[in-house]
């Protein structure tokens, strides 16, 4: 039982182990057979490259990571932080926030019972079928070997080797082997993990992960398929080794033999070998970038471009690689410009560009800034003066049009004033009648008998449509609230007496006569107070005065004038009140006439002001729009003329000004410039460099067996561009740097830099352009570069350039040596050069087939020469990486290609050398290039070829035998040794012994765990 409690996280030192063969059932066997081949095609797009996300409930804890180091690919084990975080949050929600913020308290409450699982891939896949519900496609990817994941093909999904935690689906397995376990810790192996002859790196990885597995869980099950179970040897056979027959009794020392700490050895010669060379199969590397790209039909390019675009090899004495090319047609490069410039910086910025393009939406203000503050006026002084004159003329015309528009508006308003005044008076009458419905419109002032009594609706609708503000002015001036109260003192007195009379009529008096007398007293009291008529009825009745006194407190303001007029209509039949009612109406009509005379001028003035302002604004706006339209037309003509002046050299980069605005700030103004810089890029060739690297396991295999065929991987893709006229003469990987020699129109340029800096750094060396022809050869160990200069007259000059220890600089060793004097029959045709075995010696292959060695020390040729067959075409000549021999690649008319090897130690003694025809089972007819290299170590010589139409690189291992007698140490003790029978997959069991041997540490905290070792084999 395991827990996340840190104090109890140390499991037992000895695991409980069970071995199970999982391929016994027919259904499982048929299922594996049905998915034996992965369900992908070569041209299919790559799916998700991590199979972890396809297996539900599985989390990665520790995984194997291959890191590129100075010594090659190194295997490292890393913790899968993101996947482990997901597992923690599933077991205890929100327990993991970050690497430094983990809630261990919540994890301590989680108890799990993980069962350790390890075994071969087929058995584990069968286990995942039952436990995790694996689908057939994912199972096919899991069972695919690493050979199907080479970098030469599309990336396909894989599951990295490592330790995984599995939480299966809800229903537990029915098998009793896994009953009761709802979590598993699984070790997913590499392809060759369980091979007893696996490389040292694979064995170390196996031991490391088994150590992790035994420490994570105390109970482990080993799942083995039938194919592996049948090869396990469960008991070894002892046998004696009779390997001391070569020793005599005199070689033994009994005293020393008794002490096992001493070993007696003697030097014994191994079989002596003669000079020669043999070919052995090598690796084959495929990559989609190894092609000869085809050009589009619309691209016009030189005829030699197809040869430039072919994939080529990257030379290297200890490294291999290839170079792919891609044609990039002419294209426009645009760099966005968005900057703020000070006032003094704007002219200097614009002066950098001879070509300035004015954007289509550039405003007049921006043009003024460019011309005046930007200094462009100096480039077009005459055109700028004409533009200023045009703008002044247009501005004057606009002002003149505005003044004339004001006069026209004033005349139009005066002409329409009479009609407007009449319609306004009608509108006021209409409002009065609406407030006081008993008024007769014909009696109001300004209304003639023949005229209409209402305002013209069409007139006012048209006026409101043209000038919507009139409606607001009308509502403000003709507000019904302002005319709902009649402000006349006499009218208000009569109104009060009539209201008192109305009240008296409704009082409860003794008789009807008394009410009439009281009513007359009230009415005529009002008359008495008003002139002589009132004095005649003074003191009319004491009863009337008493009633009057009772009703004199009535407030007429509490009754609105409109309500009061409605009351008059009901009292009009009374003879005593009729005179007062007539007088009231006369006062109301007089007040109405005054209101009409008061409000109409005010409303007319307001309407005319609105009409004047809006008509003037409309006329001015029209004049400004006309000015703007005319100015835009002139502006476009001006911009076109200015554009011709500013675009001087179209081939050079140009500045496109989209907008230029002035910003006010403290001190000097700043300008916001937005646009772009456009430049026309010439067509070029983009090269991509790929280097091959061996894994540590492959290097270990090669050290043990030089004929081992590795599986290299491509890494470090780096790109650089060269002009269409440039051609690569030589490219070679030297350590971590790349030597690049390019023939350019300006001469020969030599770069030596890191692969990511190719084409970016300055050339290390330049040779000026001339009609010379060049040949190059590089010796990495001696840090030398040999150059053969072929003058137009045929003279041949040889020179050696030396690199420093860090390959950062190059210096010539003396002046070029003229070797033409050594040729009595005239200068020969030099076809190839390469370094020879001696110090500062250069081998020269002539066009006639003669091969000679020139020594820079003695400044002369060796006496020994070679004569190649005249019917053969020598494609290339190289020195072997270990300086043992010269390798010549020849093209035989009837037999294709063949190799010819000449040992430097016996140069000139064997005229024909060692002829090695290329293997017939390999198709080299489409090979375009050969180069020698070495795999693992320099004496493991290999010939690398590239076949673009097959997208492959091929390697042919070459064993160059030199004439020597190697020696070796042999034991003299003659002790018999017991060895086990040769095994194939006993690592399933032996891995636990390897863990103990590598980690012989006993846990300091002892735990009481029942230790059992049980082997369960189900067949």
HELIX and SHEET records of a PDB file:
HELIX    1   1 UNK A    6  UNK A    8  5                                   3    
HELIX    2   2 UNK A   26  UNK A   34  1                                   9    
HELIX    3   3 UNK A   51  UNK A   54  5                                   4    
HELIX    4   4 UNK A   81  UNK A   91  1                                  11    
HELIX    5   5 UNK A  104  UNK A  108  1                                   5    
HELIX    6   6 UNK A  121  UNK A  132  1                                  12    
HELIX    7   7 UNK A  136  UNK A  143  1                                   8    
HELIX    8   8 UNK A  146  UNK A  149  5                                   4    
HELIX    9   9 UNK A  200  UNK A  216  1                                  17    
HELIX   10  10 UNK A  226  UNK A  229  1                                   4    
HELIX   11  11 UNK A  249  UNK A  251  5                                   3    
HELIX   12  12 UNK A  254  UNK A  258  1                                   5    
HELIX   13  13 UNK A  305  UNK A  308  1                                   4    
HELIX   14  14 UNK A  343  UNK A  350  1                                   8    
HELIX   15  15 UNK A  364  UNK A  368  1                                   5    
HELIX   16  16 UNK A  369  UNK A  373  3                                   5    
HELIX   17  17 UNK A  376  UNK A  378  5                                   3    
HELIX   18  18 UNK A  381  UNK A  415  1                                  35    
HELIX   19  19 UNK A  417  UNK A  435  1                                  19    
HELIX   20  20 UNK A  441  UNK A  443  5                                   3    
HELIX   21  21 UNK A  457  UNK A  466  1                                  10    
HELIX   22  22 UNK A  469  UNK A  477  1                                   9    
HELIX   23  23 UNK A  480  UNK A  483  1                                   4    
HELIX   24  24 UNK A  489  UNK A  505  1                                  17    
HELIX   25  25 UNK A  512  UNK A  528  1                                  17    
HELIX   26  26 UNK A  532  UNK A  536  1                                   5    
HELIX   27  27 UNK A  542  UNK A  551  1                                  10    
HELIX   28  28 UNK A  556  UNK A  558  5                                   3    
HELIX   29  29 UNK A  561  UNK A  571  1                                  11    
HELIX   30  30 UNK A  575  UNK A  646  1                                  72    
HELIX   31  31 UNK A  696  UNK A  704  1                                   9    
HELIX   32  32 UNK A  755  UNK A  757  5                                   3    
HELIX   33  33 UNK A  820  UNK A  822  5                                   3    
HELIX   34  34 UNK A  948  UNK A  950  5                                   3    
HELIX   35  35 UNK A  987  UNK A  998  1                                  12    
SHEET    1   A 2 UNK A   2  UNK A   3  0                                        
SHEET    2   A 2 UNK A 111  UNK A 112 -1                                        
SHEET    1   B 7 UNK A  16  UNK A  21  0                                        
SHEET    2   B 7 UNK A 219  UNK A 224  1                                        
SHEET    3   B 7 UNK A 114  UNK A 119  1                                        
SHEET    4   B 7 UNK A 183  UNK A 188  1                                        
SHEET    5   B 7 UNK A 162  UNK A 166 -1                                        
SHEET    6   B 7 UNK A  58  UNK A  69 -1                                        
SHEET    7   B 7 UNK A  72  UNK A  79 -1                                        
SHEET    1   C 2 UNK A  96  UNK A  98  0                                        
SHEET    2   C 2 UNK A 101  UNK A 102 -1                                        
SHEET    1   D 2 UNK A 265  UNK A 269  0                                        
SHEET    2   D 2 UNK A 967  UNK A 971 -1                                        
SHEET    1   E 4 UNK A 276  UNK A 286  0                                        
SHEET    2   E 4 UNK A 952  UNK A 961 -1                                        
SHEET    3   E 4 UNK A 941  UNK A 947 -1                                        
SHEET    4   E 4 UNK A 929  UNK A 934 -1                                        
SHEET    1   F 4 UNK A 312  UNK A 314  0                                        
SHEET    2   F 4 UNK A 320  UNK A 328 -1                                        
SHEET    3   F 4 UNK A 684  UNK A 693 -1                                        
SHEET    4   F 4 UNK A 713  UNK A 723 -1                                        
SHEET    1   G 4 UNK A 331  UNK A 342  0                                        
SHEET    2   G 4 UNK A 670  UNK A 681 -1                                        
SHEET    3   G 4 UNK A 654  UNK A 663 -1                                        
SHEET    4   G 4 UNK A 355  UNK A 358  1                                        
SHEET    1   H 4 UNK A 727  UNK A 734  0                                        
SHEET    2   H 4 UNK A 737  UNK A 744 -1                                        
SHEET    3   H 4 UNK A 747  UNK A 754 -1                                        
SHEET    4   H 4 UNK A 765  UNK A 768 -1                                        
SHEET    1   I 4 UNK A 773  UNK A 779  0                                        
SHEET    2   I 4 UNK A 784  UNK A 790 -1                                        
SHEET    3   I 4 UNK A 796  UNK A 803 -1                                        
SHEET    4   I 4 UNK A 810  UNK A 812 -1                                        
SHEET    1   J 4 UNK A 773  UNK A 779  0                                        
SHEET    2   J 4 UNK A 784  UNK A 790 -1                                        
SHEET    3   J 4 UNK A 796  UNK A 803 -1                                        
SHEET    4   J 4 UNK A 817  UNK A 818 -1                                        
SHEET    1   K 4 UNK A 830  UNK A 835  0                                        
SHEET    2   K 4 UNK A 841  UNK A 846 -1                                        
SHEET    3   K 4 UNK A 850  UNK A 855 -1                                        
SHEET    4   K 4 UNK A 860  UNK A 861 -1                                        
SHEET    1   L 4 UNK A 830  UNK A 835  0                                        
SHEET    2   L 4 UNK A 841  UNK A 846 -1                                        
SHEET    3   L 4 UNK A 850  UNK A 855 -1                                        
SHEET    4   L 4 UNK A 866  UNK A 867 -1                                        
SHEET    1   M 4 UNK A 873  UNK A 879  0                                        
SHEET    2   M 4 UNK A 885  UNK A 892 -1                                        
SHEET    3   M 4 UNK A 896  UNK A 903 -1                                        
SHEET    4   M 4 UNK A 914  UNK A 917 -1                                        
END                                                                             
